[in-house]
């Protein structure tokens, strides 16, 4: 859920602005933070490493959104690494206690914030269900449809801005399985591949 941060919020939370660049780690898995983080511009990847060292992409964060907020609310370790995916990212850091005080005094913003956290929680539950219960084609199709819904033109053909490797990381599938399954889906007319890019 996209937010607009007003000047009052930035002032009372003693907000600090920082620019990160592609590949920079904003937060490490296991960090416990006394700050809330908001991505003003850019795109971030949130991922974990499995015991075998494979990267598993949890989700991506787009501009205008908070990130890692469930762990920060609870004062628990961050459950994934947060890395800059875009060329540049503008991140705003706000004091945790000051944000709590602001939320108590601004119920409309609190309600929006609560809805945002609930949406994120539901999305992660659905992703876990997909990984456990669905076959490779169903997992990939769910991922592609979710990305299409988030686009500015969900009713038109959309280019999926994920590489095969990123689809592999986000679905828990081997990259060879992803490549093979996508080729099969193209033959069956379920998606199109134009210049190596996936369209759905």
ChimeraX commands (.cxc) that place a marker at each C-alpha (Angstrom):
marker #1 position 0.00,0.00,0.00 radius 0.5
marker #1 position 1.48,3.32,-1.11 radius 0.5
marker #1 position 1.84,6.13,1.44 radius 0.5
marker #1 position 2.43,9.87,1.27 radius 0.5
marker #1 position 4.48,11.03,4.24 radius 0.5
marker #1 position 3.60,14.51,5.45 radius 0.5
marker #1 position 6.13,16.99,6.80 radius 0.5
marker #1 position 4.76,16.69,10.33 radius 0.5
marker #1 position 5.46,12.94,10.41 radius 0.5
marker #1 position 9.00,13.46,9.12 radius 0.5
marker #1 position 9.63,16.16,11.72 radius 0.5
marker #1 position 8.29,14.39,14.82 radius 0.5
marker #1 position 9.98,11.09,13.91 radius 0.5
marker #1 position 13.35,12.79,13.36 radius 0.5
marker #1 position 13.49,11.33,9.86 radius 0.5
marker #1 position 16.86,10.80,8.20 radius 0.5
marker #1 position 17.17,10.48,4.42 radius 0.5
marker #1 position 19.81,8.34,2.76 radius 0.5
marker #1 position 20.57,7.31,-0.83 radius 0.5
marker #1 position 21.64,3.72,-1.54 radius 0.5
marker #1 position 22.87,2.22,-4.80 radius 0.5
marker #1 position 22.24,-1.06,-6.63 radius 0.5
marker #1 position 23.54,-4.00,-4.61 radius 0.5
marker #1 position 23.75,-2.09,-1.32 radius 0.5
marker #1 position 22.31,-3.91,1.70 radius 0.5
marker #1 position 19.90,-1.67,3.63 radius 0.5
marker #1 position 19.11,-4.25,6.33 radius 0.5
marker #1 position 20.62,-7.64,7.12 radius 0.5
marker #1 position 18.64,-10.68,8.18 radius 0.5
marker #1 position 18.78,-10.85,11.98 radius 0.5
marker #1 position 19.13,-7.08,12.53 radius 0.5
marker #1 position 16.96,-5.63,15.30 radius 0.5
marker #1 position 16.13,-2.03,14.48 radius 0.5
marker #1 position 14.94,0.93,16.52 radius 0.5
marker #1 position 13.87,2.62,13.28 radius 0.5
marker #1 position 11.10,2.28,10.71 radius 0.5
marker #1 position 12.19,2.34,7.08 radius 0.5
marker #1 position 10.31,3.89,4.16 radius 0.5
marker #1 position 11.30,3.61,0.51 radius 0.5
marker #1 position 10.60,6.95,-1.11 radius 0.5
marker #1 position 11.97,6.07,-4.56 radius 0.5
marker #1 position 13.50,2.99,-6.15 radius 0.5
marker #1 position 13.01,-0.74,-5.71 radius 0.5
marker #1 position 14.29,-3.22,-3.12 radius 0.5
marker #1 position 14.56,-7.02,-2.96 radius 0.5
marker #1 position 13.88,-8.88,0.28 radius 0.5
marker #1 position 15.48,-12.34,0.33 radius 0.5
marker #1 position 16.86,-15.18,2.45 radius 0.5
marker #1 position 19.49,-17.83,1.91 radius 0.5
marker #1 position 18.53,-21.49,2.38 radius 0.5
marker #1 position 20.80,-23.92,4.28 radius 0.5
marker #1 position 22.27,-24.93,0.91 radius 0.5
marker #1 position 23.07,-21.31,0.08 radius 0.5
marker #1 position 20.27,-20.81,-2.44 radius 0.5
marker #1 position 18.72,-17.35,-2.51 radius 0.5
marker #1 position 14.95,-17.26,-1.94 radius 0.5
marker #1 position 13.28,-13.98,-2.93 radius 0.5
marker #1 position 10.48,-13.12,-0.49 radius 0.5
marker #1 position 9.19,-10.08,-2.30 radius 0.5
marker #1 position 10.12,-6.74,-3.84 radius 0.5
marker #1 position 9.43,-3.34,-2.33 radius 0.5
marker #1 position 8.38,-0.46,-4.58 radius 0.5
marker #1 position 8.59,3.26,-3.84 radius 0.5
marker #1 position 6.05,4.80,-1.48 radius 0.5
marker #1 position 6.05,1.85,0.94 radius 0.5
marker #1 position 7.39,0.86,4.35 radius 0.5
marker #1 position 9.49,-2.28,4.62 radius 0.5
marker #1 position 10.43,-4.72,7.42 radius 0.5
marker #1 position 7.72,-3.14,9.56 radius 0.5
marker #1 position 6.23,-6.33,11.15 radius 0.5
marker #1 position 9.58,-7.20,12.78 radius 0.5
marker #1 position 10.20,-3.58,13.75 radius 0.5
marker #1 position 6.76,-3.26,15.37 radius 0.5
marker #1 position 7.47,-6.37,17.47 radius 0.5
marker #1 position 11.12,-5.51,18.17 radius 0.5
marker #1 position 12.16,-8.81,16.57 radius 0.5
marker #1 position 15.02,-9.65,14.17 radius 0.5
marker #1 position 14.48,-8.72,10.53 radius 0.5
marker #1 position 13.49,-11.98,8.74 radius 0.5
marker #1 position 15.32,-11.25,5.47 radius 0.5
marker #1 position 18.09,-9.28,3.79 radius 0.5
marker #1 position 16.96,-6.05,2.12 radius 0.5
marker #1 position 19.02,-5.15,-0.96 radius 0.5
marker #1 position 18.72,-2.31,-3.47 radius 0.5
marker #1 position 17.45,-3.70,-6.78 radius 0.5
marker #1 position 17.12,-0.48,-8.76 radius 0.5
marker #1 position 20.03,1.75,-9.80 radius 0.5
marker #1 position 19.37,3.99,-6.80 radius 0.5
marker #1 position 17.04,4.03,-3.79 radius 0.5
marker #1 position 15.96,6.91,-1.54 radius 0.5
marker #1 position 15.28,5.56,1.96 radius 0.5
marker #1 position 13.81,7.44,4.92 radius 0.5
marker #1 position 14.61,6.20,8.44 radius 0.5
marker #1 position 12.31,7.20,11.33 radius 0.5
marker #1 position 12.65,6.68,15.07 radius 0.5
marker #1 position 10.47,3.70,16.11 radius 0.5
marker #1 position 9.09,5.20,19.35 radius 0.5
marker #1 position 8.34,8.50,17.61 radius 0.5
marker #1 position 6.42,6.64,14.86 radius 0.5
marker #1 position 4.36,4.80,17.52 radius 0.5
marker #1 position 3.49,8.13,19.15 radius 0.5
marker #1 position 2.52,9.60,15.78 radius 0.5
marker #1 position 0.29,6.62,14.97 radius 0.5
marker #1 position -1.54,6.98,18.30 radius 0.5
marker #1 position -2.25,10.64,17.55 radius 0.5
marker #1 position -3.27,10.07,13.89 radius 0.5
marker #1 position -5.87,7.26,13.70 radius 0.5
marker #1 position -6.43,7.67,9.93 radius 0.5
marker #1 position -2.76,7.05,9.22 radius 0.5
marker #1 position -2.72,4.23,11.80 radius 0.5
marker #1 position -5.60,2.52,9.96 radius 0.5
marker #1 position -3.80,2.78,6.60 radius 0.5
marker #1 position -0.61,1.46,8.18 radius 0.5
marker #1 position -2.49,-1.47,9.74 radius 0.5
marker #1 position -4.09,-2.37,6.39 radius 0.5
marker #1 position -0.65,-2.28,4.75 radius 0.5
marker #1 position 0.85,-4.69,7.30 radius 0.5
marker #1 position -2.17,-7.01,6.98 radius 0.5
marker #1 position -1.89,-7.07,3.16 radius 0.5
marker #1 position 1.79,-7.95,3.39 radius 0.5
marker #1 position 1.10,-10.73,5.91 radius 0.5
marker #1 position -1.66,-12.21,3.73 radius 0.5
marker #1 position 0.54,-12.09,0.63 radius 0.5
marker #1 position 3.32,-14.00,2.41 radius 0.5
marker #1 position 0.84,-16.63,3.63 radius 0.5
marker #1 position -0.42,-17.13,0.07 radius 0.5
marker #1 position 3.14,-17.40,-1.23 radius 0.5
marker #1 position 3.96,-20.09,1.34 radius 0.5
marker #1 position 0.80,-21.98,0.35 radius 0.5
marker #1 position 1.82,-21.81,-3.32 radius 0.5
marker #1 position 5.32,-23.13,-2.60 radius 0.5
marker #1 position 3.99,-26.05,-0.56 radius 0.5
marker #1 position 0.89,-27.06,-2.53 radius 0.5
marker #1 position 1.23,-26.03,-6.18 radius 0.5
marker #1 position 3.10,-27.62,-9.07 radius 0.5
marker #1 position 5.81,-25.59,-10.90 radius 0.5
marker #1 position 3.50,-24.20,-13.59 radius 0.5
marker #1 position 0.90,-23.09,-11.03 radius 0.5
marker #1 position 3.56,-21.45,-8.86 radius 0.5
marker #1 position 4.98,-19.51,-11.79 radius 0.5
marker #1 position 1.54,-18.49,-13.11 radius 0.5
marker #1 position 0.46,-17.22,-9.67 radius 0.5
marker #1 position 3.66,-15.16,-9.45 radius 0.5
marker #1 position 3.17,-13.68,-12.93 radius 0.5
marker #1 position -0.50,-12.87,-12.31 radius 0.5
marker #1 position 0.32,-11.16,-9.00 radius 0.5
marker #1 position 2.92,-9.00,-10.75 radius 0.5
marker #1 position 0.44,-8.16,-13.48 radius 0.5
marker #1 position -2.16,-7.07,-10.90 radius 0.5
marker #1 position 0.39,-4.69,-9.36 radius 0.5
marker #1 position 1.14,-3.04,-12.72 radius 0.5
marker #1 position -0.37,0.26,-13.88 radius 0.5
marker #1 position -2.25,-1.54,-16.72 radius 0.5
marker #1 position -3.45,-4.87,-15.27 radius 0.5
marker #1 position -6.07,-5.33,-18.03 radius 0.5
marker #1 position -3.54,-5.12,-20.86 radius 0.5
marker #1 position -0.59,-7.28,-21.83 radius 0.5
marker #1 position 2.21,-6.57,-19.36 radius 0.5
marker #1 position 5.94,-7.23,-19.49 radius 0.5
marker #1 position 7.12,-9.09,-16.39 radius 0.5
marker #1 position 10.20,-7.35,-15.02 radius 0.5
marker #1 position 11.70,-10.44,-13.45 radius 0.5
marker #1 position 14.51,-12.60,-14.78 radius 0.5
marker #1 position 14.21,-16.39,-14.85 radius 0.5
marker #1 position 16.65,-16.41,-11.94 radius 0.5
marker #1 position 14.43,-14.08,-9.89 radius 0.5
marker #1 position 11.37,-16.21,-10.66 radius 0.5
marker #1 position 13.39,-19.21,-9.48 radius 0.5
marker #1 position 14.31,-17.42,-6.25 radius 0.5
marker #1 position 10.74,-16.28,-5.52 radius 0.5
marker #1 position 9.05,-19.62,-6.26 radius 0.5
marker #1 position 11.62,-21.93,-4.68 radius 0.5
marker #1 position 12.09,-23.75,-8.01 radius 0.5
marker #1 position 15.37,-24.65,-9.68 radius 0.5
marker #1 position 16.22,-22.26,-12.50 radius 0.5
marker #1 position 16.25,-25.17,-14.97 radius 0.5
marker #1 position 12.68,-26.00,-13.94 radius 0.5
marker #1 position 11.63,-22.36,-14.41 radius 0.5
marker #1 position 13.17,-22.16,-17.91 radius 0.5
marker #1 position 11.64,-25.46,-19.00 radius 0.5
marker #1 position 8.19,-24.62,-17.54 radius 0.5
marker #1 position 8.10,-21.13,-19.10 radius 0.5
marker #1 position 8.94,-22.59,-22.53 radius 0.5
marker #1 position 6.11,-25.12,-22.11 radius 0.5
marker #1 position 3.70,-22.35,-21.06 radius 0.5
marker #1 position 4.67,-20.33,-24.15 radius 0.5
marker #1 position 3.94,-23.29,-26.43 radius 0.5
marker #1 position 0.55,-23.69,-24.76 radius 0.5
marker #1 position -0.25,-19.98,-25.33 radius 0.5
marker #1 position -0.38,-19.10,-21.61 radius 0.5
marker #1 position 2.23,-16.35,-22.01 radius 0.5
marker #1 position 4.41,-14.76,-24.69 radius 0.5
marker #1 position 8.16,-14.39,-24.91 radius 0.5
marker #1 position 9.36,-11.40,-26.96 radius 0.5
marker #1 position 13.11,-10.71,-27.14 radius 0.5
marker #1 position 13.61,-12.92,-24.10 radius 0.5
marker #1 position 11.06,-10.98,-22.01 radius 0.5
marker #1 position 7.91,-12.56,-20.60 radius 0.5
marker #1 position 4.56,-10.95,-21.42 radius 0.5
marker #1 position 1.24,-11.96,-19.92 radius 0.5
marker link #1:1,2 radius 0.2
marker link #1:2,3 radius 0.2
marker link #1:3,4 radius 0.2
marker link #1:4,5 radius 0.2
marker link #1:5,6 radius 0.2
marker link #1:6,7 radius 0.2
marker link #1:7,8 radius 0.2
marker link #1:8,9 radius 0.2
marker link #1:9,10 radius 0.2
marker link #1:10,11 radius 0.2
marker link #1:11,12 radius 0.2
marker link #1:12,13 radius 0.2
marker link #1:13,14 radius 0.2
marker link #1:14,15 radius 0.2
marker link #1:15,16 radius 0.2
marker link #1:16,17 radius 0.2
marker link #1:17,18 radius 0.2
marker link #1:18,19 radius 0.2
marker link #1:19,20 radius 0.2
marker link #1:20,21 radius 0.2
marker link #1:21,22 radius 0.2
marker link #1:22,23 radius 0.2
marker link #1:23,24 radius 0.2
marker link #1:24,25 radius 0.2
marker link #1:25,26 radius 0.2
marker link #1:26,27 radius 0.2
marker link #1:27,28 radius 0.2
marker link #1:28,29 radius 0.2
marker link #1:29,30 radius 0.2
marker link #1:30,31 radius 0.2
marker link #1:31,32 radius 0.2
marker link #1:32,33 radius 0.2
marker link #1:33,34 radius 0.2
marker link #1:34,35 radius 0.2
marker link #1:35,36 radius 0.2
marker link #1:36,37 radius 0.2
marker link #1:37,38 radius 0.2
marker link #1:38,39 radius 0.2
marker link #1:39,40 radius 0.2
marker link #1:40,41 radius 0.2
marker link #1:41,42 radius 0.2
marker link #1:42,43 radius 0.2
marker link #1:43,44 radius 0.2
marker link #1:44,45 radius 0.2
marker link #1:45,46 radius 0.2
marker link #1:46,47 radius 0.2
marker link #1:47,48 radius 0.2
marker link #1:48,49 radius 0.2
marker link #1:49,50 radius 0.2
marker link #1:50,51 radius 0.2
marker link #1:51,52 radius 0.2
marker link #1:52,53 radius 0.2
marker link #1:53,54 radius 0.2
marker link #1:54,55 radius 0.2
marker link #1:55,56 radius 0.2
marker link #1:56,57 radius 0.2
marker link #1:57,58 radius 0.2
marker link #1:58,59 radius 0.2
marker link #1:59,60 radius 0.2
marker link #1:60,61 radius 0.2
marker link #1:61,62 radius 0.2
marker link #1:62,63 radius 0.2
marker link #1:63,64 radius 0.2
marker link #1:64,65 radius 0.2
marker link #1:65,66 radius 0.2
marker link #1:66,67 radius 0.2
marker link #1:67,68 radius 0.2
marker link #1:68,69 radius 0.2
marker link #1:69,70 radius 0.2
marker link #1:70,71 radius 0.2
marker link #1:71,72 radius 0.2
marker link #1:72,73 radius 0.2
marker link #1:73,74 radius 0.2
marker link #1:74,75 radius 0.2
marker link #1:75,76 radius 0.2
marker link #1:76,77 radius 0.2
marker link #1:77,78 radius 0.2
marker link #1:78,79 radius 0.2
marker link #1:79,80 radius 0.2
marker link #1:80,81 radius 0.2
marker link #1:81,82 radius 0.2
marker link #1:82,83 radius 0.2
marker link #1:83,84 radius 0.2
marker link #1:84,85 radius 0.2
marker link #1:85,86 radius 0.2
marker link #1:86,87 radius 0.2
marker link #1:87,88 radius 0.2
marker link #1:88,89 radius 0.2
marker link #1:89,90 radius 0.2
marker link #1:90,91 radius 0.2
marker link #1:91,92 radius 0.2
marker link #1:92,93 radius 0.2
marker link #1:93,94 radius 0.2
marker link #1:94,95 radius 0.2
marker link #1:95,96 radius 0.2
marker link #1:96,97 radius 0.2
marker link #1:97,98 radius 0.2
marker link #1:98,99 radius 0.2
marker link #1:99,100 radius 0.2
marker link #1:100,101 radius 0.2
marker link #1:101,102 radius 0.2
marker link #1:102,103 radius 0.2
marker link #1:103,104 radius 0.2
marker link #1:104,105 radius 0.2
marker link #1:105,106 radius 0.2
marker link #1:106,107 radius 0.2
marker link #1:107,108 radius 0.2
marker link #1:108,109 radius 0.2
marker link #1:109,110 radius 0.2
marker link #1:110,111 radius 0.2
marker link #1:111,112 radius 0.2
marker link #1:112,113 radius 0.2
marker link #1:113,114 radius 0.2
marker link #1:114,115 radius 0.2
marker link #1:115,116 radius 0.2
marker link #1:116,117 radius 0.2
marker link #1:117,118 radius 0.2
marker link #1:118,119 radius 0.2
marker link #1:119,120 radius 0.2
marker link #1:120,121 radius 0.2
marker link #1:121,122 radius 0.2
marker link #1:122,123 radius 0.2
marker link #1:123,124 radius 0.2
marker link #1:124,125 radius 0.2
marker link #1:125,126 radius 0.2
marker link #1:126,127 radius 0.2
marker link #1:127,128 radius 0.2
marker link #1:128,129 radius 0.2
marker link #1:129,130 radius 0.2
marker link #1:130,131 radius 0.2
marker link #1:131,132 radius 0.2
marker link #1:132,133 radius 0.2
marker link #1:133,134 radius 0.2
marker link #1:134,135 radius 0.2
marker link #1:135,136 radius 0.2
marker link #1:136,137 radius 0.2
marker link #1:137,138 radius 0.2
marker link #1:138,139 radius 0.2
marker link #1:139,140 radius 0.2
marker link #1:140,141 radius 0.2
marker link #1:141,142 radius 0.2
marker link #1:142,143 radius 0.2
marker link #1:143,144 radius 0.2
marker link #1:144,145 radius 0.2
marker link #1:145,146 radius 0.2
marker link #1:146,147 radius 0.2
marker link #1:147,148 radius 0.2
marker link #1:148,149 radius 0.2
marker link #1:149,150 radius 0.2
marker link #1:150,151 radius 0.2
marker link #1:151,152 radius 0.2
marker link #1:152,153 radius 0.2
marker link #1:153,154 radius 0.2
marker link #1:154,155 radius 0.2
marker link #1:155,156 radius 0.2
marker link #1:156,157 radius 0.2
marker link #1:157,158 radius 0.2
marker link #1:158,159 radius 0.2
marker link #1:159,160 radius 0.2
marker link #1:160,161 radius 0.2
marker link #1:161,162 radius 0.2
marker link #1:162,163 radius 0.2
marker link #1:163,164 radius 0.2
marker link #1:164,165 radius 0.2
marker link #1:165,166 radius 0.2
marker link #1:166,167 radius 0.2
marker link #1:167,168 radius 0.2
marker link #1:168,169 radius 0.2
marker link #1:169,170 radius 0.2
marker link #1:170,171 radius 0.2
marker link #1:171,172 radius 0.2
marker link #1:172,173 radius 0.2
marker link #1:173,174 radius 0.2
marker link #1:174,175 radius 0.2
marker link #1:175,176 radius 0.2
marker link #1:176,177 radius 0.2
marker link #1:177,178 radius 0.2
marker link #1:178,179 radius 0.2
marker link #1:179,180 radius 0.2
marker link #1:180,181 radius 0.2
marker link #1:181,182 radius 0.2
marker link #1:182,183 radius 0.2
marker link #1:183,184 radius 0.2
marker link #1:184,185 radius 0.2
marker link #1:185,186 radius 0.2
marker link #1:186,187 radius 0.2
marker link #1:187,188 radius 0.2
marker link #1:188,189 radius 0.2
marker link #1:189,190 radius 0.2
marker link #1:190,191 radius 0.2
marker link #1:191,192 radius 0.2
marker link #1:192,193 radius 0.2
marker link #1:193,194 radius 0.2
marker link #1:194,195 radius 0.2
marker link #1:195,196 radius 0.2
marker link #1:196,197 radius 0.2
marker link #1:197,198 radius 0.2
marker link #1:198,199 radius 0.2
marker link #1:199,200 radius 0.2
view
